[in-house]
Amino acid sequence: MMRPADVAAVLDLLAGVRTWVDGGWGVDALLGETSRDHADLDLVVVDVRLARSALVGGGFRHVLRDWLPTALALADDAGREVDLHPVIPTSDGGGDQVLPGGSSFHYPAPVAGVIGGRAVSCVDAATQITCHLGYSPQDKDFADVRRLAGRFGISLPEPYRG
């Protein structure tokens, strides 16, 4: 499990890389509180090579998934996992992630969030909810989407209604 101190340590390793927090920690960053346990840290990164080098230098040597150019997941000996989502920067301050099959997903410019009292850049609430579509959600997904929708006044999409 990753704790706020682990997130801070990873973000410190990536200080020279344009990065914003996604996934469960991204939801918590938007809410400004740690709402549940997190197995990994999802990060949108502009320079995946630089991010990988920084993480390897910090002890993240185990490749869990290499789905580049879409994603790269690394772990360290302590079991901390980081899932990188590389993007190509766009003029709006966001970036486009190449998906399997050649299509792309657009991440808008990051917004402000807080993890463990630390200001972080993170994926906005509407994009977080969009990222929770297209698969069978787990209990944690229902909880994350409902918290975001309630806090930010976003209508619940199917299958999160009811």
Rosetta constraint file for C-alpha pairs under 8 A:
AtomPair CA 1 CA 37 HARMONIC 6.56 0.50
AtomPair CA 1 CA 38 HARMONIC 5.63 0.50
AtomPair CA 1 CA 39 HARMONIC 4.64 0.50
AtomPair CA 1 CA 40 HARMONIC 6.97 0.50
AtomPair CA 1 CA 79 HARMONIC 7.55 0.50
AtomPair CA 1 CA 80 HARMONIC 6.81 0.50
AtomPair CA 2 CA 6 HARMONIC 5.73 0.50
AtomPair CA 2 CA 7 HARMONIC 7.01 0.50
AtomPair CA 2 CA 37 HARMONIC 7.31 0.50
AtomPair CA 2 CA 38 HARMONIC 5.63 0.50
AtomPair CA 2 CA 39 HARMONIC 5.88 0.50
AtomPair CA 2 CA 40 HARMONIC 6.16 0.50
AtomPair CA 2 CA 41 HARMONIC 7.44 0.50
AtomPair CA 2 CA 80 HARMONIC 6.14 0.50
AtomPair CA 2 CA 81 HARMONIC 7.82 0.50
AtomPair CA 3 CA 7 HARMONIC 6.49 0.50
AtomPair CA 3 CA 37 HARMONIC 7.77 0.50
AtomPair CA 3 CA 38 HARMONIC 7.49 0.50
AtomPair CA 4 CA 8 HARMONIC 6.26 0.50
AtomPair CA 4 CA 34 HARMONIC 7.90 0.50
AtomPair CA 4 CA 115 HARMONIC 6.19 0.50
AtomPair CA 4 CA 116 HARMONIC 5.24 0.50
AtomPair CA 5 CA 9 HARMONIC 6.18 0.50
AtomPair CA 5 CA 116 HARMONIC 7.31 0.50
AtomPair CA 6 CA 10 HARMONIC 6.23 0.50
AtomPair CA 6 CA 80 HARMONIC 7.66 0.50
AtomPair CA 7 CA 11 HARMONIC 6.12 0.50
AtomPair CA 7 CA 41 HARMONIC 7.02 0.50
AtomPair CA 7 CA 115 HARMONIC 7.90 0.50
AtomPair CA 8 CA 12 HARMONIC 6.05 0.50
AtomPair CA 8 CA 118 HARMONIC 7.72 0.50
AtomPair CA 9 CA 13 HARMONIC 6.37 0.50
AtomPair CA 10 CA 14 HARMONIC 6.36 0.50
AtomPair CA 10 CA 55 HARMONIC 7.56 0.50
AtomPair CA 11 CA 15 HARMONIC 6.08 0.50
AtomPair CA 13 CA 54 HARMONIC 5.94 0.50
AtomPair CA 13 CA 55 HARMONIC 6.44 0.50
AtomPair CA 13 CA 58 HARMONIC 6.63 0.50
AtomPair CA 14 CA 18 HARMONIC 7.97 0.50
AtomPair CA 14 CA 19 HARMONIC 7.57 0.50
AtomPair CA 14 CA 51 HARMONIC 6.17 0.50
AtomPair CA 14 CA 54 HARMONIC 6.13 0.50
AtomPair CA 14 CA 55 HARMONIC 7.25 0.50
AtomPair CA 17 CA 45 HARMONIC 7.10 0.50
AtomPair CA 17 CA 46 HARMONIC 7.11 0.50
AtomPair CA 17 CA 47 HARMONIC 6.58 0.50
AtomPair CA 17 CA 50 HARMONIC 6.80 0.50
AtomPair CA 17 CA 51 HARMONIC 6.22 0.50
AtomPair CA 18 CA 45 HARMONIC 5.95 0.50
AtomPair CA 18 CA 46 HARMONIC 5.66 0.50
AtomPair CA 18 CA 47 HARMONIC 7.25 0.50
AtomPair CA 19 CA 43 HARMONIC 6.39 0.50
AtomPair CA 19 CA 44 HARMONIC 5.57 0.50
AtomPair CA 19 CA 45 HARMONIC 4.61 0.50
AtomPair CA 19 CA 46 HARMONIC 6.65 0.50
AtomPair CA 19 CA 121 HARMONIC 7.28 0.50
AtomPair CA 20 CA 43 HARMONIC 5.65 0.50
AtomPair CA 20 CA 44 HARMONIC 5.22 0.50
AtomPair CA 20 CA 45 HARMONIC 6.76 0.50
AtomPair CA 20 CA 110 HARMONIC 6.37 0.50
AtomPair CA 20 CA 120 HARMONIC 7.26 0.50
AtomPair CA 20 CA 121 HARMONIC 4.78 0.50
AtomPair CA 20 CA 122 HARMONIC 4.57 0.50
AtomPair CA 20 CA 123 HARMONIC 6.52 0.50
AtomPair CA 21 CA 25 HARMONIC 6.61 0.50
AtomPair CA 21 CA 26 HARMONIC 4.89 0.50
AtomPair CA 21 CA 29 HARMONIC 7.79 0.50
AtomPair CA 21 CA 41 HARMONIC 7.59 0.50
AtomPair CA 21 CA 42 HARMONIC 6.12 0.50
AtomPair CA 21 CA 43 HARMONIC 4.71 0.50
AtomPair CA 21 CA 44 HARMONIC 6.32 0.50
AtomPair CA 21 CA 120 HARMONIC 7.38 0.50
AtomPair CA 21 CA 121 HARMONIC 6.20 0.50
AtomPair CA 21 CA 122 HARMONIC 4.28 0.50
AtomPair CA 21 CA 123 HARMONIC 6.14 0.50
AtomPair CA 22 CA 26 HARMONIC 4.23 0.50
AtomPair CA 22 CA 27 HARMONIC 7.27 0.50
AtomPair CA 22 CA 41 HARMONIC 7.63 0.50
AtomPair CA 22 CA 42 HARMONIC 5.03 0.50
AtomPair CA 22 CA 43 HARMONIC 5.30 0.50
AtomPair CA 22 CA 44 HARMONIC 6.50 0.50
AtomPair CA 22 CA 122 HARMONIC 6.06 0.50
AtomPair CA 22 CA 123 HARMONIC 5.48 0.50
AtomPair CA 22 CA 128 HARMONIC 7.37 0.50
AtomPair CA 23 CA 27 HARMONIC 6.39 0.50
AtomPair CA 23 CA 41 HARMONIC 7.34 0.50
AtomPair CA 23 CA 42 HARMONIC 5.43 0.50
AtomPair CA 23 CA 43 HARMONIC 7.80 0.50
AtomPair CA 23 CA 128 HARMONIC 7.08 0.50
AtomPair CA 24 CA 28 HARMONIC 6.35 0.50
AtomPair CA 24 CA 38 HARMONIC 6.74 0.50
AtomPair CA 24 CA 41 HARMONIC 7.65 0.50
AtomPair CA 24 CA 42 HARMONIC 7.62 0.50
AtomPair CA 24 CA 144 HARMONIC 7.33 0.50
AtomPair CA 25 CA 29 HARMONIC 5.96 0.50
AtomPair CA 25 CA 34 HARMONIC 7.80 0.50
AtomPair CA 25 CA 38 HARMONIC 7.20 0.50
AtomPair CA 25 CA 41 HARMONIC 6.42 0.50
AtomPair CA 25 CA 42 HARMONIC 7.26 0.50
AtomPair CA 25 CA 115 HARMONIC 7.78 0.50
AtomPair CA 26 CA 30 HARMONIC 6.29 0.50
AtomPair CA 26 CA 42 HARMONIC 7.78 0.50
AtomPair CA 26 CA 113 HARMONIC 7.84 0.50
AtomPair CA 26 CA 122 HARMONIC 5.59 0.50
AtomPair CA 26 CA 123 HARMONIC 6.22 0.50
AtomPair CA 26 CA 128 HARMONIC 7.78 0.50
AtomPair CA 27 CA 31 HARMONIC 6.33 0.50
AtomPair CA 27 CA 125 HARMONIC 7.43 0.50
AtomPair CA 27 CA 128 HARMONIC 7.18 0.50
AtomPair CA 27 CA 144 HARMONIC 6.62 0.50
AtomPair CA 27 CA 148 HARMONIC 7.11 0.50
AtomPair CA 28 CA 32 HARMONIC 5.79 0.50
AtomPair CA 28 CA 33 HARMONIC 5.38 0.50
AtomPair CA 28 CA 34 HARMONIC 5.37 0.50
AtomPair CA 28 CA 35 HARMONIC 6.32 0.50
AtomPair CA 28 CA 114 HARMONIC 7.73 0.50
AtomPair CA 28 CA 115 HARMONIC 6.99 0.50
AtomPair CA 29 CA 33 HARMONIC 6.66 0.50
AtomPair CA 29 CA 34 HARMONIC 7.80 0.50
AtomPair CA 29 CA 112 HARMONIC 7.99 0.50
AtomPair CA 29 CA 113 HARMONIC 4.48 0.50
AtomPair CA 29 CA 114 HARMONIC 4.59 0.50
AtomPair CA 29 CA 115 HARMONIC 5.17 0.50
AtomPair CA 29 CA 120 HARMONIC 7.29 0.50
AtomPair CA 29 CA 122 HARMONIC 6.86 0.50
AtomPair CA 30 CA 112 HARMONIC 7.31 0.50
AtomPair CA 30 CA 113 HARMONIC 4.82 0.50
AtomPair CA 30 CA 114 HARMONIC 6.73 0.50
AtomPair CA 30 CA 122 HARMONIC 7.32 0.50
AtomPair CA 30 CA 124 HARMONIC 7.49 0.50
AtomPair CA 30 CA 125 HARMONIC 7.20 0.50
AtomPair CA 31 CA 113 HARMONIC 7.48 0.50
AtomPair CA 31 CA 114 HARMONIC 7.74 0.50
AtomPair CA 31 CA 148 HARMONIC 7.49 0.50
AtomPair CA 31 CA 151 HARMONIC 7.68 0.50
AtomPair CA 32 CA 113 HARMONIC 6.42 0.50
AtomPair CA 32 CA 114 HARMONIC 4.94 0.50
AtomPair CA 32 CA 115 HARMONIC 6.25 0.50
AtomPair CA 32 CA 116 HARMONIC 7.98 0.50
AtomPair CA 32 CA 117 HARMONIC 7.99 0.50
AtomPair CA 33 CA 114 HARMONIC 7.45 0.50
AtomPair CA 33 CA 115 HARMONIC 6.67 0.50
AtomPair CA 33 CA 116 HARMONIC 7.24 0.50
AtomPair CA 34 CA 115 HARMONIC 7.26 0.50
AtomPair CA 34 CA 116 HARMONIC 7.55 0.50
AtomPair CA 39 CA 80 HARMONIC 7.66 0.50
AtomPair CA 39 CA 81 HARMONIC 7.02 0.50
AtomPair CA 40 CA 80 HARMONIC 6.59 0.50
AtomPair CA 40 CA 81 HARMONIC 4.67 0.50
AtomPair CA 40 CA 82 HARMONIC 5.57 0.50
AtomPair CA 40 CA 83 HARMONIC 6.97 0.50
AtomPair CA 41 CA 81 HARMONIC 6.32 0.50
AtomPair CA 41 CA 82 HARMONIC 4.81 0.50
AtomPair CA 41 CA 83 HARMONIC 6.06 0.50
AtomPair CA 42 CA 82 HARMONIC 5.97 0.50
AtomPair CA 42 CA 83 HARMONIC 4.70 0.50
AtomPair CA 42 CA 84 HARMONIC 6.04 0.50
AtomPair CA 42 CA 85 HARMONIC 7.35 0.50
AtomPair CA 43 CA 82 HARMONIC 7.35 0.50
AtomPair CA 43 CA 83 HARMONIC 6.19 0.50
AtomPair CA 43 CA 84 HARMONIC 5.03 0.50
AtomPair CA 43 CA 85 HARMONIC 5.92 0.50
AtomPair CA 44 CA 84 HARMONIC 6.00 0.50
AtomPair CA 44 CA 85 HARMONIC 4.62 0.50
AtomPair CA 44 CA 86 HARMONIC 5.84 0.50
AtomPair CA 44 CA 87 HARMONIC 6.81 0.50
AtomPair CA 45 CA 51 HARMONIC 7.28 0.50
AtomPair CA 45 CA 84 HARMONIC 6.49 0.50
AtomPair CA 45 CA 85 HARMONIC 5.95 0.50
AtomPair CA 45 CA 86 HARMONIC 4.85 0.50
AtomPair CA 45 CA 87 HARMONIC 6.06 0.50
AtomPair CA 46 CA 86 HARMONIC 5.74 0.50
AtomPair CA 46 CA 87 HARMONIC 5.17 0.50
AtomPair CA 46 CA 88 HARMONIC 6.15 0.50
AtomPair CA 46 CA 89 HARMONIC 6.43 0.50
AtomPair CA 46 CA 95 HARMONIC 7.50 0.50
AtomPair CA 47 CA 51 HARMONIC 6.20 0.50
AtomPair CA 47 CA 86 HARMONIC 6.80 0.50
AtomPair CA 47 CA 87 HARMONIC 7.66 0.50
AtomPair CA 48 CA 52 HARMONIC 5.91 0.50
AtomPair CA 48 CA 84 HARMONIC 7.32 0.50
AtomPair CA 48 CA 85 HARMONIC 7.99 0.50
AtomPair CA 48 CA 86 HARMONIC 5.63 0.50
AtomPair CA 49 CA 53 HARMONIC 6.15 0.50
AtomPair CA 50 CA 54 HARMONIC 6.15 0.50
AtomPair CA 51 CA 55 HARMONIC 6.13 0.50
AtomPair CA 52 CA 56 HARMONIC 6.01 0.50
AtomPair CA 53 CA 57 HARMONIC 6.08 0.50
AtomPair CA 54 CA 58 HARMONIC 6.31 0.50
AtomPair CA 55 CA 59 HARMONIC 6.42 0.50
AtomPair CA 55 CA 60 HARMONIC 5.23 0.50
AtomPair CA 55 CA 61 HARMONIC 7.83 0.50
AtomPair CA 56 CA 60 HARMONIC 4.58 0.50
AtomPair CA 56 CA 61 HARMONIC 5.35 0.50
AtomPair CA 59 CA 76 HARMONIC 5.54 0.50
AtomPair CA 59 CA 77 HARMONIC 7.40 0.50
AtomPair CA 60 CA 74 HARMONIC 5.88 0.50
AtomPair CA 60 CA 75 HARMONIC 4.99 0.50
AtomPair CA 60 CA 76 HARMONIC 4.10 0.50
AtomPair CA 60 CA 77 HARMONIC 7.43 0.50
AtomPair CA 61 CA 74 HARMONIC 6.64 0.50
AtomPair CA 61 CA 75 HARMONIC 6.33 0.50
AtomPair CA 61 CA 76 HARMONIC 5.88 0.50
AtomPair CA 62 CA 74 HARMONIC 5.42 0.50
AtomPair CA 62 CA 75 HARMONIC 5.03 0.50
AtomPair CA 62 CA 76 HARMONIC 6.21 0.50
AtomPair CA 62 CA 77 HARMONIC 7.98 0.50
AtomPair CA 63 CA 72 HARMONIC 7.61 0.50
AtomPair CA 63 CA 73 HARMONIC 6.00 0.50
AtomPair CA 63 CA 74 HARMONIC 4.60 0.50
AtomPair CA 63 CA 75 HARMONIC 6.55 0.50
AtomPair CA 64 CA 72 HARMONIC 7.69 0.50
AtomPair CA 64 CA 73 HARMONIC 5.23 0.50
AtomPair CA 64 CA 74 HARMONIC 5.47 0.50
AtomPair CA 64 CA 75 HARMONIC 6.88 0.50
AtomPair CA 65 CA 71 HARMONIC 7.53 0.50
AtomPair CA 65 CA 72 HARMONIC 5.56 0.50
AtomPair CA 65 CA 73 HARMONIC 5.00 0.50
AtomPair CA 65 CA 74 HARMONIC 7.24 0.50
AtomPair CA 66 CA 71 HARMONIC 6.47 0.50
AtomPair CA 66 CA 72 HARMONIC 4.70 0.50
AtomPair CA 66 CA 73 HARMONIC 6.55 0.50
AtomPair CA 67 CA 71 HARMONIC 4.96 0.50
AtomPair CA 67 CA 72 HARMONIC 5.79 0.50
AtomPair CA 68 CA 72 HARMONIC 6.10 0.50
AtomPair CA 69 CA 86 HARMONIC 6.90 0.50
AtomPair CA 69 CA 97 HARMONIC 8.00 0.50
AtomPair CA 69 CA 98 HARMONIC 6.22 0.50
AtomPair CA 69 CA 99 HARMONIC 7.63 0.50
AtomPair CA 70 CA 85 HARMONIC 6.26 0.50
AtomPair CA 70 CA 86 HARMONIC 6.42 0.50
AtomPair CA 70 CA 97 HARMONIC 6.40 0.50
AtomPair CA 70 CA 98 HARMONIC 5.37 0.50
AtomPair CA 70 CA 99 HARMONIC 5.39 0.50
AtomPair CA 70 CA 100 HARMONIC 6.84 0.50
AtomPair CA 71 CA 83 HARMONIC 6.91 0.50
AtomPair CA 71 CA 84 HARMONIC 5.51 0.50
AtomPair CA 71 CA 85 HARMONIC 4.83 0.50
AtomPair CA 71 CA 86 HARMONIC 6.42 0.50
AtomPair CA 72 CA 83 HARMONIC 5.81 0.50
AtomPair CA 72 CA 84 HARMONIC 5.11 0.50
AtomPair CA 72 CA 85 HARMONIC 6.87 0.50
AtomPair CA 73 CA 81 HARMONIC 6.95 0.50
AtomPair CA 73 CA 82 HARMONIC 5.56 0.50
AtomPair CA 73 CA 83 HARMONIC 4.15 0.50
AtomPair CA 73 CA 84 HARMONIC 5.96 0.50
AtomPair CA 74 CA 81 HARMONIC 5.70 0.50
AtomPair CA 74 CA 82 HARMONIC 5.37 0.50
AtomPair CA 74 CA 83 HARMONIC 6.49 0.50
AtomPair CA 75 CA 79 HARMONIC 5.98 0.50
AtomPair CA 75 CA 80 HARMONIC 5.38 0.50
AtomPair CA 75 CA 81 HARMONIC 4.31 0.50
AtomPair CA 75 CA 82 HARMONIC 6.28 0.50
AtomPair CA 76 CA 80 HARMONIC 5.58 0.50
AtomPair CA 76 CA 81 HARMONIC 6.86 0.50
AtomPair CA 85 CA 97 HARMONIC 6.98 0.50
AtomPair CA 86 CA 97 HARMONIC 5.96 0.50
AtomPair CA 86 CA 98 HARMONIC 7.90 0.50
AtomPair CA 87 CA 95 HARMONIC 4.98 0.50
AtomPair CA 87 CA 96 HARMONIC 4.85 0.50
AtomPair CA 87 CA 97 HARMONIC 4.37 0.50
AtomPair CA 87 CA 98 HARMONIC 7.15 0.50
AtomPair CA 88 CA 95 HARMONIC 5.02 0.50
AtomPair CA 88 CA 96 HARMONIC 5.09 0.50
AtomPair CA 88 CA 97 HARMONIC 6.49 0.50
AtomPair CA 89 CA 93 HARMONIC 6.84 0.50
AtomPair CA 89 CA 94 HARMONIC 5.90 0.50
AtomPair CA 89 CA 95 HARMONIC 4.17 0.50
AtomPair CA 89 CA 96 HARMONIC 6.56 0.50
AtomPair CA 90 CA 94 HARMONIC 5.42 0.50
AtomPair CA 90 CA 95 HARMONIC 4.88 0.50
AtomPair CA 90 CA 96 HARMONIC 6.92 0.50
AtomPair CA 92 CA 108 HARMONIC 6.97 0.50
AtomPair CA 92 CA 109 HARMONIC 6.36 0.50
AtomPair CA 93 CA 108 HARMONIC 6.79 0.50
AtomPair CA 93 CA 109 HARMONIC 4.53 0.50
AtomPair CA 93 CA 110 HARMONIC 7.62 0.50
AtomPair CA 94 CA 106 HARMONIC 7.32 0.50
AtomPair CA 94 CA 107 HARMONIC 5.33 0.50
AtomPair CA 94 CA 108 HARMONIC 4.28 0.50
AtomPair CA 94 CA 109 HARMONIC 3.83 0.50
AtomPair CA 94 CA 110 HARMONIC 6.73 0.50
AtomPair CA 95 CA 106 HARMONIC 5.83 0.50
AtomPair CA 95 CA 107 HARMONIC 5.25 0.50
AtomPair CA 95 CA 108 HARMONIC 6.59 0.50
AtomPair CA 95 CA 109 HARMONIC 7.42 0.50
AtomPair CA 96 CA 104 HARMONIC 6.04 0.50
AtomPair CA 96 CA 105 HARMONIC 5.48 0.50
AtomPair CA 96 CA 106 HARMONIC 4.45 0.50
AtomPair CA 96 CA 107 HARMONIC 6.12 0.50
AtomPair CA 97 CA 104 HARMONIC 5.33 0.50
AtomPair CA 97 CA 105 HARMONIC 5.11 0.50
AtomPair CA 97 CA 106 HARMONIC 6.34 0.50
AtomPair CA 97 CA 107 HARMONIC 7.57 0.50
AtomPair CA 98 CA 102 HARMONIC 6.21 0.50
AtomPair CA 98 CA 103 HARMONIC 6.11 0.50
AtomPair CA 98 CA 104 HARMONIC 4.52 0.50
AtomPair CA 98 CA 105 HARMONIC 6.66 0.50
AtomPair CA 99 CA 103 HARMONIC 5.29 0.50
AtomPair CA 99 CA 104 HARMONIC 5.11 0.50
AtomPair CA 99 CA 105 HARMONIC 6.88 0.50
AtomPair CA 107 CA 123 HARMONIC 7.35 0.50
AtomPair CA 107 CA 127 HARMONIC 7.09 0.50
AtomPair CA 108 CA 123 HARMONIC 7.54 0.50
AtomPair CA 108 CA 124 HARMONIC 7.62 0.50
AtomPair CA 108 CA 127 HARMONIC 7.73 0.50
AtomPair CA 109 CA 123 HARMONIC 7.63 0.50
AtomPair CA 110 CA 121 HARMONIC 5.64 0.50
AtomPair CA 110 CA 122 HARMONIC 5.15 0.50
AtomPair CA 110 CA 123 HARMONIC 5.18 0.50
AtomPair CA 110 CA 124 HARMONIC 6.34 0.50
AtomPair CA 111 CA 121 HARMONIC 5.56 0.50
AtomPair CA 111 CA 122 HARMONIC 5.39 0.50
AtomPair CA 111 CA 123 HARMONIC 6.25 0.50
AtomPair CA 111 CA 124 HARMONIC 5.78 0.50
AtomPair CA 112 CA 119 HARMONIC 6.90 0.50
AtomPair CA 112 CA 120 HARMONIC 6.00 0.50
AtomPair CA 112 CA 121 HARMONIC 4.97 0.50
AtomPair CA 112 CA 122 HARMONIC 6.12 0.50
AtomPair CA 113 CA 119 HARMONIC 5.77 0.50
AtomPair CA 113 CA 120 HARMONIC 5.15 0.50
AtomPair CA 113 CA 121 HARMONIC 5.89 0.50
AtomPair CA 113 CA 122 HARMONIC 6.03 0.50
AtomPair CA 114 CA 118 HARMONIC 5.29 0.50
AtomPair CA 114 CA 119 HARMONIC 4.53 0.50
AtomPair CA 114 CA 120 HARMONIC 5.54 0.50
AtomPair CA 115 CA 119 HARMONIC 6.62 0.50
AtomPair CA 115 CA 120 HARMONIC 6.89 0.50
AtomPair CA 123 CA 127 HARMONIC 6.58 0.50
AtomPair CA 123 CA 128 HARMONIC 6.40 0.50
AtomPair CA 124 CA 128 HARMONIC 6.21 0.50
AtomPair CA 125 CA 129 HARMONIC 6.27 0.50
AtomPair CA 125 CA 148 HARMONIC 6.31 0.50
AtomPair CA 125 CA 149 HARMONIC 7.87 0.50
AtomPair CA 125 CA 152 HARMONIC 7.18 0.50
AtomPair CA 126 CA 130 HARMONIC 6.30 0.50
AtomPair CA 126 CA 154 HARMONIC 7.35 0.50
AtomPair CA 127 CA 131 HARMONIC 6.11 0.50
AtomPair CA 128 CA 132 HARMONIC 6.57 0.50
AtomPair CA 128 CA 145 HARMONIC 7.97 0.50
AtomPair CA 129 CA 133 HARMONIC 7.09 0.50
AtomPair CA 129 CA 145 HARMONIC 5.96 0.50
AtomPair CA 129 CA 148 HARMONIC 7.66 0.50
AtomPair CA 132 CA 137 HARMONIC 7.36 0.50
AtomPair CA 132 CA 141 HARMONIC 6.89 0.50
AtomPair CA 132 CA 145 HARMONIC 7.44 0.50
AtomPair CA 133 CA 137 HARMONIC 7.92 0.50
AtomPair CA 137 CA 141 HARMONIC 5.47 0.50
AtomPair CA 137 CA 142 HARMONIC 6.62 0.50
AtomPair CA 138 CA 142 HARMONIC 6.54 0.50
AtomPair CA 139 CA 143 HARMONIC 6.30 0.50
AtomPair CA 140 CA 144 HARMONIC 6.05 0.50
AtomPair CA 141 CA 145 HARMONIC 6.03 0.50
AtomPair CA 142 CA 146 HARMONIC 6.03 0.50
AtomPair CA 142 CA 160 HARMONIC 6.23 0.50
AtomPair CA 143 CA 147 HARMONIC 6.11 0.50
AtomPair CA 144 CA 148 HARMONIC 6.24 0.50
AtomPair CA 145 CA 149 HARMONIC 5.99 0.50
AtomPair CA 145 CA 156 HARMONIC 7.65 0.50
AtomPair CA 145 CA 160 HARMONIC 7.40 0.50
AtomPair CA 146 CA 150 HARMONIC 5.98 0.50
AtomPair CA 146 CA 156 HARMONIC 7.24 0.50
AtomPair CA 146 CA 160 HARMONIC 7.47 0.50
AtomPair CA 147 CA 151 HARMONIC 6.10 0.50
AtomPair CA 148 CA 152 HARMONIC 5.91 0.50
AtomPair CA 148 CA 153 HARMONIC 7.95 0.50
AtomPair CA 148 CA 154 HARMONIC 7.52 0.50
AtomPair CA 149 CA 153 HARMONIC 5.36 0.50
AtomPair CA 149 CA 154 HARMONIC 4.44 0.50
AtomPair CA 149 CA 155 HARMONIC 6.23 0.50
AtomPair CA 149 CA 156 HARMONIC 6.34 0.50
AtomPair CA 150 CA 154 HARMONIC 6.82 0.50
AtomPair CA 156 CA 160 HARMONIC 5.83 0.50
AtomPair CA 156 CA 161 HARMONIC 5.69 0.50
AtomPair CA 157 CA 161 HARMONIC 6.38 0.50
